[in-house]
Amino acid sequence: MSENYTALYEQHKKAGASFTDFGGWQMPLKYDSELAEHHAVRQAAGLFDLSHMGEVWVTGPEAAAFLDYALVGKLSAIADGKAKYSLICNADGGIIDDLITYRRGAEKFLVVPNAGNAAVVAAELQKRAAGFDVVVEDASAETSLIAVQGPNAEAILLELVPAEQHSLITELKYYAAVEVTISGQDLLLARTGYTGEDGFEIYVPNTDAPSLWEALLEAGEGHGLIPAGLAARDSLRLEAGMPLYGNELSRHVNAYAAGLGPVVALSKEGDFVGKEALAAIKAAGVGSTIGQKLVGLKGTGRRAARGHYSVLKDGSLIGEVTSGQPSPTLGYPVALAYVDVEHSAVGTVVDVDLRGKAEPFEVVALPFYKRSK
């Protein structure tokens, strides 16, 4: 059993959560029905504890130039108040983590890595900071992160924000962040998420997290808000075609095979870690004309594919499922899988070995589910 508990552990226990180890943290898997939690996020709203995620502040005169070197994207191009999805890669192009970076000023950035990678990413950024006029500060241990996701998320936040700040919420664009007063606390609010729905993520000091959690639950009572665990988070992100580190992404995978080529800014000025390797991978056609590529699979039957199941074509092994389960929203099985490029075109029918029985799946465009705006 892991020894890390978020500041909201007692709230989860009181709500009857079932717990699971994730990235070394005891996290709520579900509270009652993971299916009900999934549907709540699609139809109303769900409340998530994401405090296992990391928060690394990068500040100083050369913060932007440093992040251009440390990550594969052009982070110096982020406008103040906006955010950018990027990758931190090894010299060989393998993915150490995928992360979001928020620009909070000319010389101030917040980098948010995944739970199990938070310490690794913080240490790697510290190492890469040598020679740059920057300070890298890992604030993960003191910071909680709470997400409100779903079509009613905005209405719930407006219940807790002073009237004079309502426009800050209603006008906030996707992948942007703003300082607002929520339930009497001045906090950083981002319009981001991992569910395929509209929603917000709130950064809050650990000491204030329980009171904010309770205030959000109370404000959400009339809007269908319920707490949601990692099981619903996983089914929601899979429907939205979003990769999970450790499943679709790893040090053995490159951005081009994972369909994240547009994230890599090979044309930005100067060097960055992994640039030479990634340029060679792109030139070779890995993920587009040779090797394997991440695809979406739609089941034509009722049985779901699961991680590590073999993908076959005419009885021959052509790939492996990375994530898969029945889609609660769409009513049929969906999966993500790496398959040989020659069998990756949309409309291709392949088989997945479901414990000794080959079942047909069709390659489909991602995401599986897209919300109507």
C-alpha positions as semicolon CSV with decimal commas, in nm:
position;residue;x (nm);y (nm);z (nm)
1;M;0,000;0,000;0,000
2;S;0,132;0,344;-0,091
3;E;0,202;0,597;0,182
4;N;0,094;0,911;-0,002
5;Y;-0,246;1,055;0,088
6;T;-0,394;1,372;-0,057
7;A;-0,527;1,649;0,166
8;L;-0,877;1,528;0,068
9;Y;-0,836;1,168;0,185
10;E;-1,076;1,212;0,480
11;Q;-1,339;1,366;0,251
12;H;-1,317;1,064;0,020
13;K;-1,335;0,820;0,312
14;K;-1,641;0,997;0,451
15;A;-1,807;0,972;0,107
16;G;-1,752;0,594;0,101
17;A;-1,484;0,587;-0,167
18;S;-1,307;0,267;-0,274
19;F;-0,935;0,341;-0,295
20;T;-0,660;0,228;-0,532
21;D;-0,287;0,288;-0,558
22;F;-0,206;0,525;-0,846
23;G;0,140;0,669;-0,897
24;G;0,222;0,590;-0,535
25;W;-0,090;0,766;-0,403
26;Q;-0,404;0,629;-0,239
27;M;-0,672;0,768;-0,471
28;P;-1,050;0,722;-0,489
29;L;-1,132;0,465;-0,759
30;K;-1,506;0,520;-0,726
31;Y;-1,756;0,634;-0,463
32;D;-2,060;0,428;-0,553
33;S;-2,110;0,352;-0,923
34;E;-1,832;0,433;-1,168
35;L;-2,096;0,424;-1,444
36;A;-2,308;0,686;-1,264
37;E;-1,997;0,901;-1,215
38;H;-1,910;0,874;-1,585
39;H;-2,262;0,973;-1,695
40;A;-2,272;1,259;-1,442
41;V;-1,966;1,417;-1,607
42;R;-2,115;1,378;-1,955
43;Q;-2,460;1,508;-1,855
44;A;-2,408;1,736;-1,552
45;A;-2,079;1,755;-1,358
46;G;-1,822;1,552;-1,166
47;L;-1,578;1,659;-0,893
48;F;-1,227;1,508;-0,907
49;D;-0,932;1,509;-0,667
50;L;-0,620;1,545;-0,883
51;S;-0,386;1,635;-0,598
52;H;-0,151;1,353;-0,695
53;M;-0,048;1,557;-0,999
54;G;0,271;1,764;-0,982
55;E;0,321;2,141;-0,977
56;V;0,666;2,273;-1,072
57;W;0,725;2,649;-1,089
58;V;0,989;2,780;-1,329
59;T;1,082;3,145;-1,272
60;G;1,357;3,384;-1,376
61;P;1,479;3,600;-1,668
62;E;1,553;3,296;-1,886
63;A;1,245;3,088;-1,790
64;A;1,097;3,092;-2,143
65;A;1,428;3,010;-2,313
66;F;1,492;2,733;-2,061
67;L;1,155;2,567;-2,122
68;D;1,216;2,587;-2,500
69;Y;1,531;2,384;-2,435
70;A;1,384;2,144;-2,177
71;L;1,057;2,059;-2,357
72;V;0,982;1,977;-2,721
73;G;0,733;2,262;-2,777
74;K;0,787;2,635;-2,819
75;L;0,688;2,742;-2,469
76;S;0,820;3,097;-2,521
77;A;0,530;3,147;-2,762
78;I;0,266;3,102;-2,489
79;A;0,081;3,426;-2,423
80;D;0,049;3,537;-2,061
81;G;-0,252;3,361;-1,906
82;K;-0,254;3,079;-2,162
83;A;-0,141;2,716;-2,145
84;K;0,026;2,465;-2,378
85;Y;0,036;2,086;-2,392
86;S;0,388;1,952;-2,442
87;L;0,629;1,664;-2,382
88;I;0,954;1,624;-2,195
89;C;1,168;1,374;-2,383
90;N;1,495;1,187;-2,349
91;A;1,786;1,255;-2,584
92;D;1,668;0,952;-2,785
93;G;1,319;1,100;-2,830
94;G;1,148;0,870;-2,579
95;I;0,873;1,037;-2,377
96;I;0,952;1,098;-2,007
97;D;0,610;1,260;-1,957
98;D;0,336;1,463;-2,119
99;L;0,248;1,781;-1,934
100;I;0,072;2,116;-1,941
101;T;0,260;2,444;-1,895
102;Y;0,085;2,765;-1,788
103;R;0,240;3,108;-1,841
104;R;0,173;3,323;-1,536
105;G;0,396;3,619;-1,630
106;A;0,694;3,722;-1,843
107;E;0,928;3,519;-1,623
108;K;0,690;3,278;-1,448
109;F;0,560;2,940;-1,565
110;L;0,376;2,652;-1,396
111;V;0,461;2,304;-1,530
112;V;0,212;2,028;-1,441
113;P;0,345;1,671;-1,480
114;N;0,159;1,345;-1,418
115;A;0,134;1,188;-1,073
116;G;0,386;0,904;-1,097
117;N;0,628;1,125;-1,291
118;A;0,611;1,443;-1,082
119;A;0,937;1,385;-0,891
120;V;1,115;1,255;-1,203
121;V;1,012;1,557;-1,410
122;A;1,105;1,804;-1,133
123;A;1,450;1,642;-1,100
124;E;1,499;1,639;-1,479
125;L;1,406;2,007;-1,505
126;Q;1,650;2,089;-1,222
127;K;1,924;1,906;-1,413
128;R;1,844;2,076;-1,743
129;A;1,839;2,420;-1,575
130;A;2,219;2,423;-1,547
131;G;2,351;2,729;-1,732
132;F;2,014;2,908;-1,737
133;D;1,917;3,201;-1,513
134;V;1,611;3,023;-1,372
135;V;1,476;2,879;-1,047
136;V;1,297;2,543;-1,059
137;E;1,078;2,488;-0,754
138;D;0,877;2,169;-0,695
139;A;0,560;2,278;-0,511
140;S;0,379;1,944;-0,557
141;A;0,387;1,847;-0,188
142;E;0,211;2,169;-0,076
143;T;-0,042;2,197;-0,360
144;S;-0,379;2,029;-0,413
145;L;-0,564;2,021;-0,744
146;I;-0,943;1,990;-0,772
147;A;-1,130;1,955;-1,103
148;V;-1,493;2,029;-1,186
149;Q;-1,578;1,870;-1,520
150;G;-1,900;1,860;-1,722
151;P;-2,153;2,083;-1,900
152;N;-2,264;2,239;-1,568
153;A;-1,910;2,316;-1,448
154;E;-1,925;2,687;-1,532
155;A;-2,260;2,736;-1,356
156;I;-2,121;2,569;-1,041
157;L;-1,812;2,793;-1,034
158;L;-2,030;3,104;-1,076
159;E;-2,208;3,011;-0,750
160;L;-1,880;3,056;-0,559
161;V;-1,719;3,351;-0,737
162;P;-1,810;3,716;-0,659
163;A;-2,046;3,872;-0,916
164;E;-1,782;4,123;-1,025
165;Q;-1,556;3,831;-1,128
166;H;-1,818;3,631;-1,320
167;S;-1,689;3,757;-1,655
168;L;-1,344;3,615;-1,571
169;I;-1,509;3,271;-1,569
170;T;-1,751;3,309;-1,859
171;E;-1,487;3,464;-2,088
172;L;-1,207;3,222;-1,994
173;K;-1,100;3,025;-2,302
174;Y;-0,994;2,660;-2,317
175;Y;-0,628;2,613;-2,216
176;A;-0,617;2,941;-2,026
177;A;-0,597;3,030;-1,657
178;V;-0,690;3,322;-1,433
179;E;-0,666;3,425;-1,067
180;V;-1,014;3,437;-0,912
181;T;-1,173;3,439;-0,568
182;I;-1,349;3,105;-0,513
183;S;-1,540;3,060;-0,189
184;G;-1,339;3,347;-0,038
185;Q;-0,997;3,212;-0,145
186;D;-0,775;3,373;-0,413
187;L;-0,685;3,078;-0,635
188;L;-0,554;2,987;-0,980
189;L;-0,834;2,856;-1,202
190;A;-0,762;2,685;-1,536
191;R;-1,010;2,589;-1,807
192;T;-0,855;2,252;-1,881
193;G;-0,939;1,889;-1,822
194;Y;-0,901;1,525;-1,914
195;T;-1,261;1,420;-1,978
196;G;-1,358;1,559;-2,318
197;E;-1,606;1,796;-2,148
198;D;-1,591;2,162;-2,055
199;G;-1,442;2,204;-1,712
200;F;-1,201;2,368;-1,472
201;E;-0,900;2,273;-1,261
202;I;-0,833;2,468;-0,941
203;Y;-0,490;2,493;-0,772
204;V;-0,526;2,530;-0,397
205;P;-0,291;2,503;-0,095
206;N;-0,335;2,172;0,088
207;T;-0,464;2,345;0,401
208;D;-0,754;2,502;0,209
209;A;-0,841;2,202;-0,009
210;P;-1,099;2,032;0,221
211;S;-1,308;2,348;0,266
212;L;-1,300;2,415;-0,110
213;W;-1,405;2,055;-0,186
214;E;-1,704;2,086;0,051
215;A;-1,800;2,428;-0,091
216;L;-1,795;2,292;-0,447
217;L;-2,010;1,992;-0,350
218;E;-2,261;2,225;-0,183
219;A;-2,266;2,466;-0,478
220;G;-2,310;2,177;-0,718
221;E;-2,608;2,018;-0,541
222;G;-2,860;2,184;-0,769
223;H;-2,649;2,117;-1,077
224;G;-2,616;1,738;-1,055
225;L;-2,255;1,744;-0,931
226;I;-2,120;1,424;-0,770
227;P;-1,766;1,323;-0,671
228;A;-1,598;1,102;-0,932
229;G;-1,301;0,866;-0,903
230;L;-1,020;0,739;-1,123
231;A;-1,236;0,469;-1,287
232;A;-1,467;0,732;-1,440
233;R;-1,169;0,953;-1,522
234;D;-1,017;0,666;-1,721
235;S;-1,334;0,581;-1,917
236;L;-1,394;0,951;-1,990
237;R;-1,042;1,018;-2,116
238;L;-1,049;0,702;-2,329
239;E;-1,370;0,812;-2,502
240;A;-1,203;1,150;-2,563
241;G;-0,902;0,971;-2,718
242;M;-0,660;1,120;-2,466
243;P;-0,338;0,926;-2,394
244;L;-0,245;0,803;-2,047
245;Y;0,121;0,792;-1,947
246;G;0,220;0,432;-1,882
247;N;-0,039;0,307;-2,132
248;E;-0,010;0,501;-2,459
249;L;0,302;0,699;-2,366
250;S;0,637;0,585;-2,226
251;R;1,012;0,620;-2,270
252;H;0,986;0,350;-2,538
253;V;0,742;0,556;-2,748
254;N;0,810;0,865;-2,961
255;A;0,580;1,156;-3,034
256;Y;0,529;1,067;-3,401
257;A;0,415;0,711;-3,334
258;A;0,183;0,844;-3,060
259;G;0,019;1,092;-3,300
260;L;0,173;1,386;-3,113
261;G;0,401;1,506;-3,393
262;P;0,237;1,853;-3,401
263;V;0,350;1,905;-3,040
264;V;0,717;1,886;-3,147
265;A;0,854;2,224;-3,261
266;L;1,154;2,117;-3,471
267;S;1,163;2,464;-3,631
268;K;1,209;2,661;-3,306
269;E;1,538;2,841;-3,264
270;G;1,820;2,668;-3,079
271;D;1,859;2,317;-2,951
272;F;1,627;2,119;-2,727
273;V;1,663;1,783;-2,557
274;G;1,573;1,513;-2,808
275;K;1,574;1,743;-3,114
276;E;1,828;1,549;-3,320
277;A;1,664;1,212;-3,249
278;L;1,312;1,341;-3,315
279;A;1,418;1,505;-3,643
280;A;1,566;1,172;-3,756
281;I;1,251;0,983;-3,649
282;K;1,031;1,223;-3,845
283;A;1,257;1,208;-4,152
284;A;1,250;0,828;-4,144
285;G;0,870;0,831;-4,142
286;V;0,826;0,649;-3,811
287;G;0,458;0,650;-3,721
288;S;0,349;0,770;-4,065
289;T;0,503;0,541;-4,325
290;I;0,696;0,284;-4,120
291;G;0,683;0,126;-3,775
292;Q;0,373;0,145;-3,559
293;K;0,110;0,410;-3,499
294;L;-0,147;0,475;-3,225
295;V;-0,503;0,421;-3,354
296;G;-0,858;0,408;-3,224
297;L;-1,045;0,078;-3,245
298;K;-1,424;0,035;-3,238
299;G;-1,558;-0,306;-3,144
300;T;-1,823;-0,454;-3,369
301;G;-1,932;-0,700;-3,099
302;R;-2,005;-0,660;-2,729
303;R;-1,679;-0,784;-2,575
304;A;-1,416;-0,522;-2,489
305;A;-1,045;-0,530;-2,561
306;R;-0,811;-0,463;-2,269
307;G;-0,454;-0,341;-2,231
308;H;-0,184;-0,578;-2,370
309;Y;-0,431;-0,780;-2,580
310;S;-0,284;-0,873;-2,920
311;V;-0,408;-0,710;-3,242
312;L;-0,412;-0,944;-3,544
313;K;-0,459;-0,920;-3,919
314;D;-0,529;-1,245;-4,105
315;G;-0,401;-1,428;-3,798
316;S;-0,067;-1,244;-3,785
317;L;0,036;-1,020;-3,493
318;I;0,034;-0,653;-3,599
319;G;0,010;-0,470;-3,269
320;E;-0,108;-0,442;-2,910
321;V;-0,394;-0,273;-2,726
322;T;-0,283;-0,006;-2,476
323;S;-0,626;0,083;-2,326
324;G;-0,971;-0,057;-2,383
325;Q;-1,316;-0,094;-2,228
326;P;-1,687;-0,063;-2,310
327;S;-1,781;0,299;-2,380
328;P;-2,064;0,402;-2,142
329;T;-2,155;0,698;-2,362
330;L;-2,142;0,533;-2,704
331;G;-2,261;0,184;-2,612
332;Y;-1,988;-0,017;-2,783
333;P;-1,631;-0,124;-2,696
334;V;-1,347;0,121;-2,773
335;A;-0,971;0,081;-2,750
336;L;-0,642;0,252;-2,825
337;A;-0,370;0,037;-2,980
338;Y;-0,035;0,056;-3,150
339;V;-0,056;-0,124;-3,487
340;D;0,172;-0,159;-3,787
341;V;0,135;0,151;-4,005
342;E;0,018;-0,048;-4,310
343;H;-0,293;-0,152;-4,113
344;S;-0,362;0,187;-3,950
345;A;-0,592;0,350;-4,206
346;V;-0,942;0,445;-4,089
347;G;-1,186;0,175;-4,199
348;T;-0,935;-0,113;-4,169
349;V;-1,085;-0,415;-3,995
350;V;-0,852;-0,604;-3,760
351;D;-0,900;-0,872;-3,496
352;V;-0,822;-0,847;-3,125
353;D;-0,740;-1,167;-2,939
354;L;-0,991;-1,158;-2,652
355;R;-0,845;-1,435;-2,438
356;G;-0,823;-1,692;-2,714
357;K;-1,112;-1,570;-2,931
358;A;-1,048;-1,331;-3,220
359;E;-1,308;-1,054;-3,236
360;P;-1,331;-0,792;-3,516
361;F;-1,255;-0,424;-3,448
362;E;-1,253;-0,136;-3,693
363;V;-0,990;0,140;-3,704
364;V;-1,175;0,470;-3,651
365;A;-1,079;0,837;-3,630
366;L;-1,006;0,982;-3,285
367;P;-1,157;1,099;-3,060
368;F;-1,434;0,840;-3,020
369;Y;-1,651;1,101;-2,847
370;K;-1,663;1,476;-2,908
371;R;-1,893;1,702;-2,709
372;S;-2,132;1,932;-2,891
373;K;-2,042;2,293;-2,812
